[in-house]
Amino acid sequence: MDKLSAQQRHTNMAAIRSKDTKPEMIVRCGLWKRGFRYRLNHKRLPGHPDLVLRKYRTCIFVNGCFWHGHDVIITNKQKTINVESSACCKIPKTNKEFWVAKIRRNKKRDKEEQRRLAEMGWHCITVWECELKPSKREETLDSIAFTLNHIWLQDHGAIVVPYPKVEEEDMQMPIAAEDDSLEIHKNKKATMDIQDLLNRTDRFAANAGCRITEVNEQHAVAEMTVTTMHLNGGNVCQGGALFTLADLAIAAWMNYNGQLTFGINNGIMFVSSAREGDVLRAEAVGICDHHKIPAVEVRVTNQEGRLICHVTGMGYRKNINVPTEE
């Protein structure tokens, strides 16, 4: 039985806003800090999405768990409606038929609006209120940012058209010698010692005490020992030093194949503090080895394995080789 009177319940329900809600503001602030820009409640699109990112052709809906029936199971058996509430959406026992009908309409409308958006070429992301609790908030926001970057890379990927095979290709042709030389050149680029090269030529990182210790096609590792010169006014490792360490690992992985690559969009999230004497390890793992826009994520940990910060990065590969001379 409802503990509030009918008038009190009506007042509470009427006070719930349809836009600028707390979950929406959390998503807005989180994406803005991560460098994403958007429009709000676009009236020309079906459903008036809460956030619209035109660059990524993506609409984001921030849904309240109760109003949109998150994980609620509604079934019809022998003209009887069975409802199973979820952990984040409890169907009221008072006036139950009304609420079930309303939530069913909302779920049906959400599905139809996202179908129409998909037909128009838009991607849709649904963020639930329960996913924005303090314990899950940063993980959810990082997941949205990763999804948006993945969508952008997917939409801008090159279409590979296989070269048609003809019978003459099986024959020995004079051009075979040229093909062998090209293969040798590719292998030489792939095996170049980017570790030694960057340790010698990245003077800023070297002066900060950062060195690459391992690099291959899958990942790159850079290490640094926190000294007095790395400390800020709070007596912990300065954020710029952490970013320099992560950036060196990113540069090693992105340039491993010998094609000159520059960073174009990096973001850092600080998790815990590093102190003097800590030995930090930045491991860059490739997310997408795109021929033009590679993407990578970096975890910076201390000697105990505790996460210090998390960095994501995107680069732009130019059509020239990495210079081998200082």
N, C-alpha and C positions, 0 to 999 in steps of 0.2 A: 504494500500500500504506500502511496506517495506521502512523504512526510510534510510536503508543502500544500497549502491550500490551492484551489483552482486559480485564484487571482494571482497568487505569488508565482505559481508555475507559469502562468501566461506572461507575467512581467519578465521573468527570467528568459523565457524562450524568445520573446519579442526583442530583447536586448542583444541577441546574437547577431553579429554583423555578417553580411554576405561578402564583403571585401575588406582589405586592410586588416585581416585577422592576425593574431599572434603567429600562427604557423607560417602564414604568407610572409610576414616581416622577417622571420628567421631565414627563410629561403632567399628572400631578396638580399638581405645583408650578407649572407654567406656567399652567394654568387657574385655580388658586387666586389667583395674583398678578394675574390679569386679572379677578377679581371673580366667578368662577363657583363655585357650590357643588354638591356631588354626593354620592351614596352609592356605596359600594364593593361589588362582587361580590354584587349583589342576587340572593338565592337563589330568589325567586319568579318570576323572569323566565327565559325560555329562554336557555341558554348562560351564565348568571351573568355578565352584562356587567361589564367591569372598572370602568367608571364609568357611573353612571345619573344624568341630570339631569332630574328630574321637571318642572321649570318649562318646559323646552324639549322635553319628550317625546322625549328622545334618549338612546340607549345608545352608549357608546364602547368599542370593542374595540381593545386595544393588542396587536398580534400580533407574535410573533417571526418573522422572515423564513424561517428554516429550518423551524420546526415547522409553519407554515401554508403553506409552498410558495409564497412570493411570486414571481410571474411565472414559475413553473415550468410548462412545457408538457408534459402527459402525454397521449399518444395511443395508440390501439390499432390496429394494422395487421396483418391476417392472423394474429391471435392472438399478436402480438408487441407488447410494451409499449415504446414509444419515449419517452425522457425527455430534455428539454432543460433543463439547469440555467440559472439566471439569475445575474446579477452578485452578488446578495445571498443566493442560496440554492444551494449546491453539494451535490448528492446524493452521499453517500459511495459509493465503489466497493466497499467491503467490505459484504457483506450488503445489496446494493443492492435486491433484491426486497422485503425487509422494510421498508426506509425508503420506497420508492415506495408500497407499500400503505398505510403509516401516514399519509403525507402526503396521499394520495388520500382516505382516511377523514376526516382533519381538514378538508380543503377542502370535502368534501361535507357534513360536519356544520356547518361555519360557514355555508354557504349555506342549509341547512335552518333553522338557528336564526334567521338574519336574516329569512328568509321568515315564520316564525312571529311574530317581533316586529313586522314590518310589518303583518300581519293584526290584531295587537292595537293598532295605531295608533302604534307607536314608530318614530322615525327612527333609523337606524344609521350610525355613522361608524367606519371602520376606519383605524387609524393603524399604519403599519408601522415596524418597528425601524430600517430604513435611512433613514427620513424624519426621524429624531431625532438624526442625527449632528450634531456642532457646527456644521458649515457650513450645514445645512438646518434646524436646530432652531427658531429664532425664526420663520422663514417658515412652518414647519408649524404651530406653535402659534398664530400670527396667523391662519392659514387656518382652523383649528378654531374660533377665537373668531368670525371673520367668518361661518362657516357656521352656528354656533349662533344668532347674532343674526339672520341671514337666516331661519332656521327660525322663530324667535319672531315676527318681523314677518309672515311668510307665514301662520302659524297664527292670528294675531290680526288679520289684515286684514279690512276690511269687505267684505261681499258686495254688489256693486252690482247692483240689479235695474232693468233699463230700464223707463221709463214707457211703458205701451202707447200706441201711436199710434192716434188716432181721426181720422175724416174732418174733424171740426170744427176740428182744429188747423190745417188749411190755410186756414181762413176767417179774414178780418180781424175781430178781436175788439177791443173797447175796452181789454182788458187789455194790448194790445201796448205802449202807452205806458209802463206799469209795467215791462214786461220790458226796454225800452230803458234806463230809469233804473237798473235793477239792473245791466245790463251796463256802463254808464258807471261805476257805483260800484266794480265789480270791476276795471275797467281802472285806475281811480284808485289802488286799493290796490296793484295789481301794479307800478305805475310810481313808487310813493313812494320818496323818496330815503333809503333805509335807511343808506346810507354816511354821509351828512352827519349823520343823526340819531344813530347810534351814536358817531360821532366826537365829538359834542357831549355826549351824555348818559352814556356809559360813562366815568365819571371815573377809576376805578381803572386802566383800560387806558390812558387818556390820560396819567395821571401816570407810568405805566411806559414811556411813549414809544411806545406801539402805536397805529397808525392803519390804517384800512381804505383801500385804494387802488383796489379794484375789486370789484364785486359784480354778479352776474346770476343767471339761473335755474340755470345749470350749476355755477358755483363762486363763491367769494369769496376775496379776497386781502387779507392784512394784513401790514404790514411794521414792523420795529423795528431800530434800530441799538444794538448792545450798548455800553453805557457803563460807567463805574466803578461806578455804583449797582446794576448788574445782576450784579456778580460775587459769588461766594461765597468761602468760605475757601480753596478750591483754585485761586482766580484764574481760574475759568471761569464762564460764564453760569449763574446759579442756575436750578434746574428750575422753580420757580414762575413766573419771568419767561417761560420758554418756554411753559408751560401757558397763561399769560395771553394771550400772542400767539395761540396756536392757538384758545383759547376765543373770542377776539374774532372770528376768521374763521368759526368755527362759528356764533356768534350772528348774524353778517351773513347767512349763507346760509339758516339756518333761519327767520329772520324776514323774508326778502326779500318774501314774498307778502303781508306786512302783518298776518298772524295771529300773536299773541303766543305765543312758544315759549320754554320753559325747558329747560335741560339736565337729564337725569336719570341718565345713566350715561356717564361719560367715562373713558377709559383712555389712558395715555401710555407709550411705550417709547422710552428714550433710546438713540441709536445712536452719536453722537460729540459732542464738546464744541464749544461756541461761545465765542469769546474777544473781548476788548475790541476794538472797531472793526469787528467783523463786521456786515454788513447781512443780517438774517434776513427770510425771506419765508415766510409760512404760507399755503398754498393749501388751502382746504376744498372738497372735491368731494362732491356728494351721492351716496349709495349707494342710498337709498330715500326718495322724497319722499312718504311716507305721510301721510294726512290727519290722523293723530293722533300717530303715533310715527315721526318722520323719523330717518334715520341718515346719518352723514357720516364721512368720513375726511380727515385733514389730514396733509400732509407739510410739515415745517419744514426749509428748506434755507438755506445761506449764499450769499454772492455768487458762490461758485465752483460752486454746484449740489450741494455735498455735503450728504447727508441728516443732519440734526441729531437729529430725533426724529420719531416717527410717533404720531398721536393718532387715536383713534376715539371717536365720540360718538353718543348717542341723545338725543332731546328729546321733550317733551310739548307738543302744541299746544292752547292753550285757546281757548274760543269767544269771544274778544274780540280787538279790533284792537290793534296796537302803539300805545302812547301816543305822541303827536306832540309833547307839551310836556314840558319839563324839570321 
